[in-house]
Amino acid sequence: MSEWARTVAEAAAVVGADFDAELVARMLDRPESEIFDAIGDLLGRDLVRSVARGPYFAFRHPVVHRAVYYGSELSVRVCLHVRADEVLAERGAAAVVRAPHVEQWAGHGDLAAVDVLEEASQAVSGTQPVTAASWLSAAWRLLPHQPCHEARQTRLLLRLAKARGAAGELRECRDLMHEVLRVLPREPLGEHAKAVAFTATVQRLLGSHAETAALLRAEIETLGDNDPAGRAALMFELAARELHGGGGWSACSRVARQALRLAEECGSRSRQLACHGLLAKACVSGGMLEAAADHLGRATAILDGMLDGDFTYSLDAVVWVGWSDALLERWDDALRHFGKAVEFATRTGRQLALPHLLVGQVFALYNTGRLAEAQAAAENAVYLAQQSRSPDQMISAYSMLAWTDVIMGRMDRGLESILVATDHVRGEVGGFEALALRMLAEAKLLAGDPEGCLALLPAVGGAELPATDACSRMAWYELLTRAELALGRAEAATKWAEAATSAATLLDQQGRNGLAMLAQAEALLATEPEAALPSAERAVSSLTAAGMTVDAHRARVILAKSLWHHDRYDDATREVKDTQLALNQLGAVTLSQRASSSSSFRPALPLSGLGQRLEPWTSVDRNRIESSTRCLIVRRVGTSKRPAVPCVPLLNWENRFITSLTLVSTKSPRAS
């Protein structure tokens, strides 16, 4: 490559991944014809490509652009940025176009540069928070630290904190907000109240509930009735704190209604959306399903009518709306709301609420049988939780990843996630962490650790499950039933199953009733197996109708076991095979393996009267047993007569049956 072509490439890289020849010519003070000659060389080497009619080009790949940009001398790059900004200013370019260049060359005290960077950051704050944070940080450094600039410094610091919070840098955001609150004037009261409310949001996401409540109450008392919008923001955060670790759902509902009235008074649609979503979640937690549905309907009407500009600042509200959808078994609505919010937050880089959105999306995807998508969302949630370093987000994200990994057969990574999530559990949890903790308990049970599953019970308040919502308790009780059965404690399992039935009676939800019936059937199989069939049938019917795909398949396995105990062996075998096939198609490897082991529930055949007892079995089963028995007789007795039917591979239950024959034959060849 010629030296001139290299110079043009470096100037083009300073402009950006896309550039126009006229700007590069003016930056280098050379005729456009010479620029085109060099671009022709770059085109021939496939470093740049034409992107539109006219003098518009782009580097072939972002990696190529970065290699050319950072391959140039620093002094050369700075001079090119200065020249690019001069040309763009002469053109009357917008601040957002000039800011990437101003950021590279401006010096301390350049107030014109500060103006450009501040204006540009405000233009992209809703869609590119990382870029906005970079420009605001540069503007804050450039501004002289003098008394005459204190108000502007505080304003820049506040905007920088919000940009970093939106980008998911929660701890850095919290530290900046504490600095802001230290220097922010009390007047105007509304601005100070909104700053406190945002600080409370960040601290809530970081799990600092106690100090947040004190901060909010002090600010509410100071604000009084002077600013309805600021008071609504404070009351909303206080209500959210009550739900997560304060006075519970009733206290949350009381405070949230006050916030809603204030939001309606000042006409804030986004705040009304947040209040209705929070009220829906609070009512679900308390089992007030009609009230929850009413608030959820109002929230959905506002949410679905929002444009992107308003939706940008309502992502936190979608968390409440989406979880309320899921707990009310409105899976399509939950997936639609979570999906839209996750896509928008990912596209715009607004990561403040994204980990909680992803955790909710995992829950909805799993319950509807979309396990591969659920696992991918859980992986993304873990990545973001690691960046935010929020203990609550770490618990939620790693619990979901452990849940999906263990169910899908990725035991090694699942066990690692279990350890990480367990390590972050400190005492009793609440809110979304309590929802995720059940998935962690489920993962422990499926990984073969029923005692570890039961050990998580104190984290949600003990046997009464006070830290959980009313709609999740049946799932907890059904899980605890299985854990006790895995430890061989049928009496304790029966008590959990009875608790599930009592809790489900209060709600009248198909899915929750199905889980209660499933727990009852599981307990009965261990104590009165002949009585389990009606409960198992109702569990399958209810869970299928509720759209809870994976749980419905688990219920079908219990149904198959119940059918075996009613001598309906063909129906039971068919049910197990169909369920195993369905679980394999979903990717639920661990559950499929457990379903296949259900063939071990075939009742053992007595050795006497073998011909008469073979009648209930299918013809295929009978041929396999007879063939395997002949093979055994040849081996044990030593006869030279070979069986007429060739030997075939044995199923689990057949292995045990033949083993019983072997034990008898070692004692008596006649019995063989």
C-alpha positions as CSV (number, residue, x, y, z in Angstrom):
1,M,0.0,0.0,0.0
2,S,1.3,3.5,-0.9
3,E,2.1,6.0,1.8
4,W,-0.6,8.3,0.4
5,A,-3.2,5.5,0.5
6,R,-2.3,4.9,4.2
7,T,-2.7,8.6,5.0
8,V,-6.1,8.6,3.5
9,A,-7.1,5.4,5.3
10,E,-6.0,6.9,8.6
11,A,-8.0,10.1,8.0
12,A,-11.0,8.0,7.0
13,A,-10.7,5.9,10.2
14,V,-10.8,9.1,12.3
15,V,-14.1,10.1,10.6
16,G,-15.6,6.7,11.5
17,A,-16.5,3.3,10.2
18,D,-18.5,5.2,7.5
19,F,-17.0,8.2,5.8
20,D,-17.4,10.5,2.8
21,A,-14.6,11.5,0.5
22,E,-15.4,15.2,0.6
23,L,-14.9,15.4,4.3
24,V,-11.6,13.5,4.1
25,A,-10.4,15.8,1.4
26,R,-11.1,18.9,3.5
27,M,-9.4,17.3,6.5
28,L,-6.2,16.7,4.5
29,D,-6.6,19.9,2.4
30,R,-6.1,18.0,-0.8
31,P,-8.3,17.8,-4.0
32,E,-11.0,15.1,-4.0
33,S,-9.4,13.6,-7.1
34,E,-6.4,12.6,-5.1
35,I,-8.6,11.2,-2.4
36,F,-10.4,9.1,-4.9
37,D,-7.1,7.7,-6.3
38,A,-6.2,6.6,-2.8
39,I,-9.7,5.1,-2.1
40,G,-9.3,3.2,-5.4
41,D,-6.2,1.6,-3.9
42,L,-8.1,0.7,-0.7
43,L,-11.0,-0.7,-2.7
44,G,-8.6,-2.9,-4.6
45,R,-7.3,-4.3,-1.4
46,D,-10.8,-4.8,-0.1
47,L,-10.2,-2.6,3.0
48,V,-13.1,-0.3,2.2
49,R,-16.3,-0.7,0.1
50,S,-18.8,1.7,-1.5
51,V,-22.0,1.9,0.5
52,A,-24.1,4.3,-1.5
53,R,-24.2,6.3,-4.7
54,G,-21.8,9.2,-4.5
55,P,-18.6,9.6,-2.4
56,Y,-19.7,7.4,0.5
57,F,-17.6,4.5,1.7
58,A,-17.2,2.2,4.7
59,F,-14.5,0.0,6.1
60,R,-15.1,-3.7,5.2
61,H,-15.4,-4.7,8.9
62,P,-15.3,-3.0,12.3
63,V,-12.1,-4.9,13.1
64,V,-10.5,-3.4,10.0
65,H,-11.6,0.1,11.0
66,R,-10.2,-0.3,14.5
67,A,-6.9,-1.7,13.2
68,V,-6.4,1.2,10.9
69,Y,-7.5,3.8,13.6
70,Y,-5.3,2.5,16.4
71,G,-2.4,1.7,14.0
72,S,-1.8,5.4,13.4
73,E,0.3,7.7,15.5
74,L,-1.5,9.3,18.5
75,S,-0.4,12.8,17.6
76,V,-1.6,12.2,14.0
77,R,-5.0,11.0,15.2
78,V,-5.5,14.0,17.5
79,C,-4.6,16.5,14.7
80,L,-7.1,14.7,12.4
81,H,-9.8,14.9,15.0
82,V,-9.2,18.6,15.4
83,R,-9.5,19.1,11.7
84,A,-12.6,16.9,11.4
85,D,-14.3,18.9,14.1
86,E,-13.5,22.2,12.4
87,V,-14.9,21.0,9.1
88,L,-18.1,19.6,10.7
89,A,-18.6,22.9,12.6
90,E,-18.3,24.8,9.4
91,R,-20.9,22.5,7.9
92,G,-23.2,23.2,10.9
93,A,-23.2,19.5,12.0
94,A,-25.2,18.5,15.1
95,A,-23.5,18.2,18.5
96,V,-23.9,14.4,18.4
97,V,-21.8,14.3,15.1
98,R,-19.1,16.5,16.5
99,A,-18.8,15.0,20.0
100,P,-16.7,11.9,19.0
101,H,-14.0,14.3,17.7
102,V,-14.4,17.0,20.5
103,E,-13.9,14.3,23.1
104,Q,-10.5,13.4,21.6
105,W,-8.9,16.9,21.4
106,A,-10.7,19.3,23.8
107,G,-8.6,20.7,26.7
108,H,-9.4,21.7,30.2
109,G,-11.5,24.8,30.5
110,D,-12.9,24.7,27.0
111,L,-16.5,25.7,27.7
112,A,-17.5,25.5,24.1
113,A,-16.4,21.8,24.0
114,V,-18.3,21.2,27.3
115,D,-21.4,22.6,25.6
116,V,-21.1,20.3,22.6
117,L,-20.5,17.2,24.8
118,E,-23.4,17.9,27.1
119,E,-25.8,18.6,24.3
120,A,-24.7,15.4,22.5
121,S,-25.0,13.3,25.6
122,Q,-28.5,14.5,26.2
123,A,-29.5,13.5,22.6
124,V,-28.3,9.9,23.0
125,S,-29.1,9.3,26.7
126,G,-32.2,7.3,25.9
127,T,-30.7,5.0,23.3
128,Q,-26.9,4.9,23.9
129,P,-26.2,5.3,27.7
130,V,-22.6,4.0,27.4
131,T,-21.8,6.7,24.8
132,A,-23.6,9.3,26.8
133,A,-21.6,8.4,30.0
134,S,-18.4,8.7,28.0
135,W,-19.2,12.2,26.8
136,L,-20.5,13.3,30.1
137,S,-17.4,12.1,31.9
138,A,-15.3,14.0,29.4
139,A,-17.4,17.2,29.9
140,W,-17.1,16.9,33.7
141,R,-13.3,16.7,33.4
142,L,-13.1,19.7,31.1
143,L,-15.2,21.9,33.2
144,P,-13.1,24.1,35.6
145,H,-13.7,23.3,39.3
146,Q,-14.6,26.8,40.3
147,P,-17.4,28.1,42.4
148,C,-19.1,29.7,39.4
149,H,-19.4,26.3,37.8
150,E,-20.6,24.3,40.8
151,A,-24.2,24.1,39.7
152,R,-23.2,22.8,36.2
153,Q,-20.8,20.3,37.7
154,T,-23.5,18.9,39.9
155,R,-25.9,18.7,36.9
156,L,-23.2,16.9,34.8
157,L,-22.5,14.5,37.7
158,L,-26.2,13.7,38.1
159,R,-26.6,13.0,34.4
160,L,-23.4,10.9,34.4
161,A,-24.7,8.8,37.3
162,K,-28.0,8.2,35.5
163,A,-26.2,7.2,32.3
164,R,-24.0,4.7,34.2
165,G,-27.0,3.3,36.0
166,A,-28.8,2.9,32.6
167,A,-25.7,1.1,31.3
168,G,-25.9,-1.4,34.2
169,E,-22.9,0.0,36.3
170,L,-24.9,0.0,39.5
171,R,-22.2,0.4,42.1
172,E,-20.5,3.2,40.2
173,C,-23.9,4.8,39.8
174,R,-24.7,4.5,43.5
175,D,-21.4,6.1,44.5
176,L,-21.9,9.0,42.1
177,M,-25.5,9.6,43.3
178,H,-24.3,9.7,46.9
179,E,-21.8,12.4,45.8
180,V,-24.6,14.2,44.0
181,L,-26.9,14.2,47.0
182,R,-24.1,15.6,49.1
183,V,-23.7,18.7,46.9
184,L,-27.2,19.0,45.3
185,P,-29.1,22.0,46.6
186,R,-32.4,21.4,48.4
187,E,-34.1,23.8,46.1
188,P,-36.0,23.1,43.9
189,L,-37.5,20.4,46.1
190,G,-38.8,18.4,43.2
191,E,-35.4,17.9,41.5
192,H,-33.9,16.8,44.8
193,A,-36.7,14.4,45.4
194,K,-36.3,12.8,42.0
195,A,-32.6,12.4,42.6
196,V,-33.4,10.6,45.9
197,A,-35.9,8.4,44.1
198,F,-33.4,7.4,41.5
199,T,-30.8,6.6,44.2
200,A,-33.5,4.4,45.9
201,T,-34.1,2.6,42.6
202,V,-30.4,1.7,42.3
203,Q,-30.1,0.7,45.9
204,R,-33.1,-1.5,45.6
205,L,-31.5,-3.3,42.7
206,L,-28.4,-3.7,44.8
207,G,-30.4,-5.1,47.7
208,S,-29.7,-2.2,50.1
209,H,-33.3,-2.1,51.5
210,A,-32.9,-0.8,55.0
211,E,-30.9,2.3,54.2
212,T,-33.1,3.0,51.3
213,A,-36.3,3.1,53.4
214,A,-34.7,5.6,55.8
215,L,-33.5,7.8,52.9
216,L,-37.0,7.8,51.3
217,R,-38.9,8.6,54.5
218,A,-36.6,11.5,55.3
219,E,-37.1,13.0,51.8
220,I,-40.9,12.5,51.9
221,E,-41.1,14.4,55.2
222,T,-38.9,17.2,53.8
223,L,-40.8,17.5,50.6
224,G,-44.3,17.6,52.1
225,D,-47.1,18.3,49.6
226,N,-45.0,20.8,47.4
227,D,-44.3,18.6,44.4
228,P,-46.8,15.8,43.4
229,A,-44.5,14.3,40.7
230,G,-41.5,14.1,43.1
231,R,-43.6,12.8,45.9
232,A,-45.1,10.1,43.6
233,A,-41.6,9.0,42.7
234,L,-40.6,8.7,46.3
235,M,-43.8,6.9,47.3
236,F,-43.5,4.4,44.5
237,E,-39.9,3.5,45.6
238,L,-41.1,3.2,49.2
239,A,-43.9,0.9,48.1
240,A,-41.4,-1.3,46.1
241,R,-39.2,-1.5,49.1
242,E,-42.1,-2.7,51.3
243,L,-42.8,-5.5,48.8
244,H,-39.1,-6.6,48.6
245,G,-38.3,-6.7,52.3
246,G,-40.5,-4.4,54.4
247,G,-44.1,-4.6,55.5
248,G,-45.2,-7.1,52.8
249,W,-47.8,-6.9,50.1
250,S,-50.4,-5.1,52.1
251,A,-48.1,-2.3,53.1
252,C,-46.9,-2.1,49.5
253,S,-50.5,-1.8,48.2
254,R,-51.3,1.0,50.7
255,V,-48.3,3.1,49.7
256,A,-48.5,2.3,46.0
257,R,-52.2,3.5,45.9
258,Q,-51.0,6.9,47.4
259,A,-48.3,7.0,44.7
260,L,-50.9,6.2,42.0
261,R,-53.2,9.1,43.1
262,L,-50.3,11.5,42.9
263,A,-49.3,10.2,39.5
264,E,-52.8,10.7,38.2
265,E,-52.9,14.2,39.7
266,C,-49.7,15.2,37.8
267,G,-50.7,13.3,34.7
268,S,-47.6,11.1,34.5
269,R,-48.5,8.0,32.3
270,S,-45.2,6.3,32.9
271,R,-45.6,6.6,36.7
272,Q,-49.2,5.4,36.5
273,L,-47.9,2.4,34.6
274,A,-45.3,1.6,37.2
275,C,-47.9,2.0,40.0
276,H,-50.4,-0.3,38.4
277,G,-47.7,-2.9,37.7
278,L,-46.5,-2.8,41.2
279,L,-50.0,-3.0,42.6
280,A,-50.7,-6.0,40.4
281,K,-47.6,-7.8,41.7
282,A,-48.5,-6.9,45.3
283,C,-52.1,-8.2,44.9
284,V,-50.7,-11.4,43.3
285,S,-48.4,-11.8,46.3
286,G,-51.3,-11.6,48.6
287,G,-53.6,-13.9,46.6
288,M,-56.0,-11.1,45.6
289,L,-56.2,-12.3,42.0
290,E,-59.2,-10.2,40.9
291,A,-57.6,-7.0,42.1
292,A,-54.4,-8.1,40.5
293,A,-56.1,-8.7,37.1
294,D,-57.7,-5.3,37.3
295,H,-54.5,-3.4,37.9
296,L,-52.7,-5.6,35.3
297,G,-55.3,-4.7,32.7
298,R,-54.8,-1.0,33.4
299,A,-51.1,-1.3,33.2
300,T,-51.2,-3.3,30.0
301,A,-53.4,-0.7,28.3
302,I,-50.9,2.0,29.1
303,L,-47.9,-0.1,28.2
304,D,-49.2,-1.3,24.8
305,G,-50.0,2.2,23.8
306,M,-46.5,3.6,24.5
307,L,-44.2,5.0,21.9
308,D,-40.5,4.1,22.1
309,G,-39.6,7.5,23.6
310,D,-41.8,6.8,26.7
311,F,-41.1,3.1,26.7
312,T,-37.4,3.9,27.2
313,Y,-38.0,5.1,30.8
314,S,-40.6,2.4,31.7
315,L,-38.5,-0.7,31.5
316,D,-38.5,-1.1,35.3
317,A,-42.3,-1.1,35.2
318,V,-42.3,-4.0,32.7
319,V,-40.6,-6.2,35.3
320,W,-43.7,-5.8,37.5
321,V,-46.1,-6.3,34.6
322,G,-44.4,-9.3,33.1
323,W,-44.1,-11.1,36.5
324,S,-47.7,-10.5,37.2
325,D,-48.6,-11.9,33.8
326,A,-46.6,-15.0,34.5
327,L,-47.9,-15.6,38.1
328,L,-51.5,-15.2,36.7
329,E,-50.6,-17.9,34.1
330,R,-51.0,-15.4,31.2
331,W,-48.0,-16.9,29.4
332,D,-48.5,-15.2,26.0
333,D,-48.8,-11.8,27.6
334,A,-45.7,-12.4,29.8
335,L,-43.6,-13.5,26.8
336,R,-44.8,-10.5,24.7
337,H,-44.0,-8.0,27.4
338,F,-40.7,-9.5,28.5
339,G,-39.7,-10.1,24.9
340,K,-40.4,-6.5,23.8
341,A,-38.6,-5.0,26.8
342,V,-35.5,-7.3,26.5
343,E,-35.2,-6.6,22.8
344,F,-35.5,-2.8,23.4
345,A,-33.1,-2.8,26.3
346,T,-30.6,-4.9,24.5
347,R,-30.8,-2.7,21.3
348,T,-30.5,0.6,23.2
349,G,-28.0,-0.6,25.9
350,R,-30.3,0.3,28.8
351,Q,-29.3,-2.4,31.2
352,L,-30.6,-1.0,34.5
353,A,-33.6,-3.4,34.6
354,L,-32.4,-5.9,32.0
355,P,-31.2,-8.7,34.3
356,H,-34.6,-8.8,36.1
357,L,-36.3,-8.7,32.7
358,L,-34.2,-11.7,31.5
359,V,-34.9,-13.7,34.7
360,G,-38.6,-13.2,34.2
361,Q,-38.3,-14.2,30.5
362,V,-36.5,-17.4,31.6
363,F,-39.4,-18.3,33.9
364,A,-42.0,-17.7,31.2
365,L,-40.0,-19.6,28.5
366,Y,-39.4,-22.5,30.8
367,N,-43.0,-23.0,31.8
368,T,-44.1,-22.9,28.1
369,G,-41.5,-25.6,27.2
370,R,-39.0,-23.3,25.3
371,L,-36.0,-24.5,27.2
372,A,-33.2,-23.7,24.7
373,E,-34.4,-20.1,24.6
374,A,-34.7,-20.0,28.4
375,Q,-31.1,-21.2,28.8
376,A,-29.8,-18.6,26.4
377,A,-31.7,-15.8,28.3
378,A,-30.3,-17.2,31.6
379,E,-26.7,-17.0,30.2
380,N,-27.3,-13.4,29.3
381,A,-28.7,-12.6,32.7
382,V,-25.6,-14.1,34.4
383,Y,-23.3,-12.0,32.2
384,L,-25.1,-8.8,33.1
385,A,-25.3,-9.7,36.8
386,Q,-21.6,-10.2,36.9
387,Q,-21.2,-6.7,35.5
388,S,-23.6,-5.1,38.0
389,R,-22.2,-7.1,40.9
390,S,-25.6,-6.9,42.6
391,P,-26.1,-9.8,45.1
392,D,-29.8,-10.0,44.3
393,Q,-29.2,-10.2,40.6
394,M,-26.5,-12.8,41.1
395,I,-28.9,-15.0,43.1
396,S,-31.6,-14.7,40.5
397,A,-29.5,-15.1,37.4
398,Y,-27.4,-18.0,38.6
399,S,-30.4,-19.8,40.1
400,M,-32.1,-19.6,36.7
401,L,-29.0,-20.8,34.8
402,A,-28.6,-23.7,37.3
403,W,-32.2,-24.6,36.8
404,T,-32.1,-24.7,33.0
405,D,-28.7,-26.4,32.9
406,V,-29.5,-29.2,35.2
407,I,-32.8,-29.9,33.5
408,M,-31.1,-29.9,30.1
409,G,-28.4,-32.2,31.2
410,R,-25.5,-29.8,31.6
411,M,-24.7,-31.0,35.1
412,D,-21.1,-29.6,35.4
413,R,-22.1,-26.0,34.7
414,G,-25.3,-26.4,36.6
415,L,-23.5,-27.5,39.7
416,E,-21.1,-24.5,39.4
417,S,-24.1,-22.2,39.1
418,I,-25.7,-23.8,42.2
419,L,-22.6,-23.1,44.2
420,V,-22.4,-19.4,43.1
421,A,-26.1,-18.8,43.8
422,T,-26.0,-20.5,47.2
423,D,-22.9,-18.5,48.2
424,H,-24.8,-15.2,47.6
425,V,-27.8,-16.2,49.8
426,R,-27.5,-14.3,53.0
427,G,-30.4,-14.9,55.4
428,E,-34.0,-14.4,54.3
429,V,-34.7,-13.2,50.8
430,G,-37.8,-11.7,49.2
431,G,-39.3,-10.3,46.0
432,F,-37.8,-11.7,42.8
433,E,-35.0,-13.4,44.7
434,A,-37.6,-15.6,46.5
435,L,-39.1,-16.5,43.1
436,A,-35.6,-17.5,41.7
437,L,-34.7,-19.4,44.9
438,R,-37.3,-22.0,44.1
439,M,-35.5,-22.7,40.8
440,L,-32.3,-23.1,42.8
441,A,-34.0,-25.6,45.1
442,E,-35.3,-27.4,42.1
443,A,-31.9,-27.6,40.5
444,K,-30.4,-29.0,43.7
445,L,-33.1,-31.7,43.9
446,L,-32.6,-32.7,40.3
447,A,-28.9,-32.7,40.8
448,G,-29.3,-35.4,43.5
449,D,-29.2,-33.1,46.6
450,P,-32.6,-33.3,48.3
451,E,-31.1,-32.2,51.6
452,G,-29.6,-29.1,49.9
453,C,-33.1,-28.4,48.5
454,L,-34.7,-28.5,51.9
455,A,-31.9,-26.4,53.4
456,L,-33.1,-23.4,51.4
457,L,-36.4,-23.4,53.2
458,P,-35.3,-20.9,55.9
459,A,-34.3,-18.4,53.3
460,V,-37.9,-18.0,52.4
461,G,-39.1,-17.8,56.0
462,G,-39.7,-21.5,56.9
463,A,-42.6,-23.8,56.5
464,E,-45.2,-21.1,56.0
465,L,-43.2,-19.5,53.2
466,P,-43.9,-15.9,54.2
467,A,-41.3,-14.5,51.9
468,T,-43.0,-16.0,48.8
469,D,-46.1,-14.9,46.9
470,A,-49.3,-16.8,47.2
471,C,-49.2,-18.1,43.6
472,S,-45.7,-19.6,44.1
473,R,-46.4,-21.6,47.3
474,M,-48.0,-24.6,45.5
475,A,-44.8,-25.0,43.4
476,W,-42.7,-24.8,46.6
477,Y,-44.9,-27.4,48.4
478,E,-44.8,-29.7,45.5
479,L,-41.0,-29.4,45.3
480,L,-40.7,-30.1,49.0
481,T,-42.9,-33.1,48.6
482,R,-40.5,-34.6,46.1
483,A,-37.5,-33.7,48.3
484,E,-38.9,-35.6,51.3
485,L,-39.8,-38.6,49.1
486,A,-36.2,-38.6,47.8
487,L,-35.1,-38.9,51.4
488,G,-37.6,-41.7,52.0
489,R,-39.8,-39.6,54.4
490,A,-43.3,-40.3,53.1
491,E,-45.1,-38.9,56.2
492,A,-43.3,-35.5,55.8
493,A,-44.0,-35.6,52.1
494,T,-47.7,-36.1,52.8
495,K,-47.8,-33.0,55.0
496,W,-46.3,-30.9,52.3
497,A,-48.8,-32.2,49.8
498,E,-51.6,-31.3,52.1
499,A,-50.2,-27.8,52.5
500,A,-50.2,-27.5,48.7
501,T,-53.8,-28.6,48.5
502,S,-54.8,-26.1,51.2
503,A,-53.0,-23.2,49.5
504,A,-54.4,-24.1,46.0
505,T,-58.0,-24.0,47.4
506,L,-57.6,-20.3,48.1
507,L,-56.7,-19.3,44.5
508,D,-58.7,-21.3,41.9
509,Q,-55.9,-21.3,39.3
510,Q,-55.6,-24.2,36.9
511,G,-51.9,-24.4,37.1
512,R,-51.7,-24.1,40.8
513,N,-54.4,-26.6,41.3
514,G,-52.5,-28.9,39.0
515,L,-49.4,-28.6,41.1
516,A,-51.3,-29.3,44.2
517,M,-52.8,-32.4,42.6
518,L,-49.4,-33.5,41.4
519,A,-48.0,-33.2,45.0
520,Q,-50.9,-35.2,46.3
521,A,-50.4,-38.0,43.7
522,E,-46.7,-38.2,44.4
523,A,-47.3,-38.6,48.1
524,L,-50.0,-41.2,47.6
525,L,-47.7,-43.3,45.3
526,A,-45.5,-43.7,48.3
527,T,-48.3,-44.6,50.8
528,E,-51.4,-45.7,48.9
529,P,-50.4,-46.2,45.3
530,E,-53.8,-47.4,44.2
531,A,-55.4,-44.1,45.3
532,A,-53.0,-41.9,43.3
533,L,-54.7,-42.3,39.9
534,P,-57.5,-39.6,40.2
535,S,-55.1,-37.0,41.5
536,A,-52.6,-37.7,38.7
537,E,-55.2,-37.5,36.0
538,R,-56.5,-34.1,37.4
539,A,-52.9,-32.9,37.6
540,V,-52.2,-33.7,33.9
541,S,-55.5,-32.1,32.8
542,S,-55.0,-28.9,34.9
543,L,-51.4,-28.3,34.0
544,T,-51.9,-28.9,30.3
545,A,-54.9,-26.5,30.3
546,A,-52.8,-23.9,32.1
547,G,-50.0,-24.1,29.4
548,M,-47.4,-25.3,31.9
549,T,-45.8,-27.7,29.5
550,V,-42.9,-29.1,31.5
551,D,-44.9,-29.6,34.7
552,A,-47.6,-31.3,32.6
553,H,-45.0,-33.8,31.4
554,R,-43.8,-34.4,34.9
555,A,-47.4,-35.1,35.9
556,R,-47.7,-37.6,33.0
557,V,-44.9,-39.6,34.5
558,I,-46.7,-39.8,37.8
559,L,-49.9,-40.8,35.9
560,A,-48.0,-43.6,34.3
561,K,-46.8,-44.9,37.6
562,S,-50.4,-44.7,38.9
563,L,-51.6,-46.7,35.9
564,W,-49.1,-49.5,36.6
565,H,-50.5,-49.9,40.1
566,H,-54.0,-50.4,38.4
567,D,-52.6,-53.2,36.2
568,R,-53.0,-51.0,33.1
569,Y,-49.5,-51.8,31.9
570,D,-49.9,-51.1,28.2
571,D,-51.4,-47.6,29.0
572,A,-48.6,-46.9,31.4
573,T,-45.9,-48.0,29.0
574,R,-47.4,-45.8,26.2
575,E,-47.6,-42.8,28.6
576,V,-44.0,-43.1,29.6
577,K,-42.7,-43.5,26.1
578,D,-44.8,-40.5,24.8
579,T,-43.6,-38.4,27.7
580,Q,-40.0,-39.4,27.2
581,L,-40.2,-38.5,23.5
582,A,-41.8,-35.1,24.3
583,L,-39.2,-34.3,26.9
584,N,-36.4,-35.2,24.5
585,Q,-37.9,-32.8,21.9
586,L,-38.0,-30.0,24.5
587,G,-34.4,-30.7,25.5
588,A,-35.2,-31.7,29.0
589,V,-32.6,-34.5,29.1
590,T,-32.6,-35.0,32.9
591,L,-36.4,-35.2,33.1
592,S,-36.4,-37.6,30.1
593,Q,-34.0,-39.9,31.8
594,R,-36.1,-39.9,34.9
595,A,-39.2,-40.7,32.8
596,S,-37.4,-43.7,31.2
597,S,-36.6,-45.1,34.6
598,S,-40.3,-45.1,35.4
599,S,-40.4,-48.5,33.7
600,S,-38.9,-49.8,37.0
601,F,-42.3,-49.4,38.5
602,R,-43.7,-52.5,36.8
603,P,-44.8,-54.9,39.5
604,A,-42.6,-58.0,39.9
605,L,-43.9,-61.3,38.7
606,P,-44.0,-64.3,41.0
607,L,-41.9,-67.2,39.9
608,S,-44.6,-69.8,40.3
609,G,-47.4,-69.9,37.8
610,L,-45.4,-68.0,35.2
611,G,-47.6,-68.9,32.3
612,Q,-50.8,-67.6,33.9
613,R,-49.2,-64.3,35.2
614,L,-47.8,-63.3,31.8
615,E,-51.3,-62.6,30.4
616,P,-51.5,-58.9,31.6
617,W,-48.3,-58.1,29.7
618,T,-48.2,-57.2,26.0
619,S,-47.1,-59.8,23.5
620,V,-43.9,-58.0,22.9
621,D,-43.1,-57.9,26.6
622,R,-44.0,-61.6,26.9
623,N,-41.7,-62.6,24.0
624,R,-38.8,-60.6,25.5
625,I,-39.3,-62.3,29.0
626,E,-39.5,-65.8,27.5
627,S,-36.4,-65.2,25.3
628,S,-34.4,-63.8,28.2
629,T,-35.5,-66.6,30.5
630,R,-34.3,-69.3,28.0
631,C,-30.9,-67.5,27.7
632,L,-30.6,-67.6,31.4
633,I,-31.4,-71.3,31.6
634,V,-28.8,-72.1,29.0
635,R,-26.2,-70.2,30.9
636,R,-27.1,-71.5,34.4
637,V,-28.0,-75.1,33.7
638,G,-25.4,-75.7,31.0
639,T,-27.8,-77.4,28.5
640,S,-26.6,-77.5,24.9
641,K,-30.0,-76.7,23.6
642,R,-30.1,-73.2,22.2
643,P,-33.3,-71.1,22.6
644,A,-35.5,-70.8,19.6
645,V,-36.0,-67.1,20.1
646,P,-32.8,-65.0,19.9
647,C,-31.7,-63.0,23.0
648,V,-32.6,-59.3,23.0
649,P,-31.3,-56.4,25.0
650,L,-33.1,-56.0,28.4
651,L,-34.9,-53.0,29.8
652,N,-34.4,-51.9,33.4
653,W,-37.4,-53.7,34.8
654,E,-36.5,-56.9,32.7
655,N,-33.0,-56.8,34.2
656,R,-34.4,-56.9,37.7
657,F,-36.8,-59.6,36.7
658,I,-34.1,-61.8,35.2
659,T,-31.8,-61.0,38.2
660,S,-34.5,-62.5,40.5
661,L,-34.5,-65.6,38.4
662,T,-30.7,-65.8,38.6
663,L,-30.7,-65.7,42.3
664,V,-33.2,-68.5,42.5
665,S,-31.4,-70.6,39.9
666,T,-28.1,-70.5,41.9
667,K,-30.0,-72.3,44.7
668,S,-32.1,-74.7,42.7
669,P,-31.6,-75.6,39.1
670,R,-35.1,-77.1,39.2
671,A,-36.5,-73.7,40.0
672,S,-34.6,-72.2,37.1
